[in-house]
Amino acid sequence: MNYQEMTKILQDTLSLRWEPVAVRLLRPGEERPAGLTEPPLPLRHCQSISLARRGHCLFLPPRSHACPDGAGILGLTPMSEKLRSGELYLLFKKLPNLEIARKMISTRPEFPPGSFEATMLAPLGEALWEPDVVILTLWPEQAMWLCCAQTYACGERQVFKTSGFNSTCADLVIQPMKTGEMNISFGCYGVRASSEINDFELYFSIPISLLEPVCRSLVKLSQKSIPEERRKVYLPPVLDKVGSKRSETKDSRESKTVQIYIDEELCLGDGLCVAFCPSSVLELREEGGRQVARAIQPQLCSLCYTCVGQCPEKAIQISY
């Protein structure tokens, strides 16, 4: 699967607004790939992500990095003593004292100075080189489906390690490169103050080794799970074609029992409601020469609305 194909899968299944961004750190001795533009003015690393997600292919050596903190963390330049000491965090009033600042600095992931010679960024579909990571700008619901896709591929839950400090450099590039695992970022002071990420967006980083398995899983999830979730198929109450059939009893105890109504004319007898019910409330029975769903144990119904959401004909209604 090539990068163009994976880009299309990510865009189509997640309904992305922005291009997935391929990021590579240029190793010492590697040649600069063709087709990359060095910006006319220095940019912060977070700003370069914003430009790349809008279609730009960028090459940023140390002189093109406007954020000395980010350039140092990415292993492009030595970290200045003022930054290494944590003094600036106190001046910005982002941390209470030097002890806390130094602890934060000592625990963030970073590369030694001189590890790399430049950062390279491009829309994933236009990258002519192998990325280290792919960064996506997402809404929380889209990030959830990337988590689901990884679990679909390997059965594991996600453990993210992130911070509100130095996040797009340390958490989106270095952390995934060192661990080989996906990571998430809500941005940081610099990102939120100097780039166009909006208040409802977050970042998600995928190491290149995990990208194809995640994309293959997204294709599978897009066949049923993703569109159903987006249609809110379990949102009660679902009336649709069945109409109102609430109990007319005045007995308060009886009025609180679950009532399950199945329109026999609409019922296809396909058994989806029976298969999906987690509590075996329903079964198929022969009625007039065809299969029809029946509620045989309504007292076990928890009102999860799974049967309602899975019925293709909207033949089921539940009241309480």
N, C-alpha and C positions, 0 to 999 in steps of 0.2 A: 504494500500500500504506500503510495507516494504522498508527499506533503500536500499536493493539491487535492487529492482524494480525502485526506484526513481533514483538511480545512473545510471542505464541503460538508462532511459528516458533522463536524462541530457546529458549523453555521446552521445546517438544516435541522438537526435534532434539538439543539439548544435555543434556536432562534436568536443568534448572537446579533448584537448591534455593532460590535467592533471586531476587527480582524484579530485572530489569534496571533500573538507576537513570538517569533522565533528569536532566541537570545543565545549568543555564543561568546565566550571569552577567548580572545585570540592568544594562543600559546606562544611563548618565545620561539622565534625561528619560523613560525608559520607565515605564509604569504597572505597579504590582504586580498580577499576575494574581489572579483570584478563586480560592478553594479552597485557598490555602496558609496554613499555620499557623506563626506565629513561636513557637519553643519557649519555655517558661517560664523556662528556664535557658540560659545560653550553652553552645554545643557546639563541639567541634573539628570541622573539616571532615570528618575521617575518621569521627567519630561520627555526623555527619549522613548519611553514606552508609549506615552500618549501620541507621539508623532508616528511611531511604527504601527500602532493599531489603526491609524488613519491612512496607511498605505506607503509610508516612507521607508526606504532602505538606508540604514545609517551605519557609519563607521566612526567610533569615538575613541581616539587615543587619549592619553592623559590630558593633553592640552585642551581637549574638547569637553572635559568633565568640569562642570561649574561647581559641583558639590565636593569639596575636599574630603569630607567625611565619607561619602559614598565611594569616591575613587580609592581611598585608603582601605575601606572594607573589602572592595572588589579585588584588592591585590595589585592595583595599577601603580600606586604611589605610596611612599612612606606616610604614615599618619603624623600630623603635627603634634607637638607636645601639648599644645593647648586643647586639642581635640582628645588626645589620649588620656589626659588628666581628668576630663569631665567638667572642667571649669565652665565651658560654654553652656552646658545644660543648666547650671545654676543661674547664669546670667539671663537665660531665656525663661527662668523660673519653671522649667519642665520637670525638675527633680529637686528634692529638698536639701540634699547635702552631698559632699564629695564621696562619702562612703557608699551611698546608694548609687551615685553616678558611676563610680568605678566598678561596682558589682555588675551593673547593667552592661558596661563595656566589656568586662571580662567574660561574660556569659554569652554574648552575641556571636554568631558564626561569622568568620572573616578569613580571608586568605592573606598569607604573608606578602609584604611588598615585593614587587617584581615577579609575582607569579604569572601575570598576564600583561599583554601589551596594549590591548584595546578591548572595547565592547562592540559587538556587532548585533544589530537588530533589524528585523524585516518582518513584514507579514509572512506568516508561515508558508502560504502558497507560493511566495516569491523567493523563498530562501534557496540559494544554490549551494548551500553548505549545511553540514549537520549541526543542528542546535544542541546546546547543553540542556536547555529547558524551553518550554513553551508557556507563555504567560497569557492568561485570558482575563478580560475585564467582564465581570458578571454581576448579575443580581443573585440574591441568596438562593432562589429557587433553582437557578441554573447550576450553581455550585453544588446544590444537593444532588442533582442528577449526575454530576461528575463523581461524587462520592459513591452513588449507587452503582455507577458503571465500574468503578474499581472493585467494589464488593462483588458485583456480578462476575468479574473476571477471576477473583481469587478467594472470595469468601471472607475477607478481612475487613474490620472496621478501620476508620482513619484516626490517626493520632497526629494532630497538628501542633507545631511549635512556632509561635509567632509573637509579635510585640508591636507596640505603637511607636517604637523607636527604630530608625534605620531599616524600615521594613521592606521596601522594594529591592534593595540591594542584598541585605542579609537574609531575609526570609523567602524571597522569590527566586533568587539565583543561587546563593551559596548553600543555604540549607538543603534544597533539593539535590544540588550537585554532590554534596557530601554524604547524604543519606540514601539517595536513590528513591526517595519517597515524595509524593505530592505534598504541597504545602499551601497554606492560605495566608492572605494578608489583608488587613483592613486599611492599609496605608499607614502613614505616619504624619507627623507635623509637617515635614518638608513636602510630602506628596499632596496633602490636603491644601497646603498654603500656596503651592507653586505649579500644580498641574490641573488639568480639566476634569479629573475624576469627580463624579457627582456624589452627593450625600448617600445615595442608595446603591452605589457600586462597591464591589470589593475585587480583589485580585486572587487568582488561582494559578498556581505554577505546577506544571507536570514535567518531570524528567523525560527526556526523549525516549528512553527505553520503555516507558509505560504508556506512551501516547497511542501506539497502534492497538494494544489490548483494550484500552479505554474506549477508543473509537469503535472497535468491533462490538463492544458491549453496548454502547449508545445506540447502535443500529438495532440491536435486539430489543432494547428498552423502548425504542421509538415505535415499535410495532403495536404496542398496547399500553404499557404503563404510563409513558410520558403524555400521550394525548388524553388518556382518561383523567390523569391528575389535573391537567389544564382545563378540562371540561368540568371539573368539580363534580364527578359522577356520584359522590356519596353525600352531597349536600342536601340535608333534609329541610322541609318536606318535599318529596317529589310527587307531584300530582299528575302532570301530563295528561294522558288519555283516559285515566281510570275514573276520575271524578271523585267527588266527596262521598265517603261512605263511613263516616264516624258512627260509633255506637250511640244509640238513642237511649240507653239505659240510664236511670237516675241513681243507680246503686254506685256509691263512690268507690267501693272496693273493686267492683267489676269494671268501672270506667277507666281504671288504671292498668288493666291488662292490655297486652299487646294484641292488636288486631291486624292480621295480614290478609289483604285482599288481592286476589289474582284474577284478572280478566281472562276468562277461558277463551274468548274469541280472539284475543290478541296473542295468547300464549302459543309459542311455537313448539313446545315440548322438547326443546333442545337440551334441557337439563343443566344449563349454565348456572341457574340460581341454586340448584341442588349441589352442584360441584363446588361452588364458591362459598356456600354457607359454612361458617366455621363450627356451628353448633348442631348440625343435622336437624334443622327445624323443618326442612322441606323434603319432599320426595316426588317422584313422577308416578302417576297412576293412569291406568287405562280408562278413558272416558269417551264413549261414543266412537270407538274404533281408533282413537289416537291418544298419544301421551299428553297429559296435562299436569302441571305442577300443583301440588297441594301442600298446605301448611299442616303438618301432623303433630308438631310439638311447639306451638307458639309460645308456650311458657318459657322456653329456652332462649327465645329471641332477645338479643341485647341491644337492638336498634342500631346496629352498625351500618345498615343500609347497603351492604355489599350486594345483596340479591337485587335490590332496586337499581343500583348502578350498573350491574353486569347484564341486566335484561335488555336485549337489543330492541324490544318492542315496547318498553316502558309499561309492561303489563302488571307490575306489582306496586301496590301501595301499602304503607304501614302507618297505623295510627296507634295512639297510646292514651 
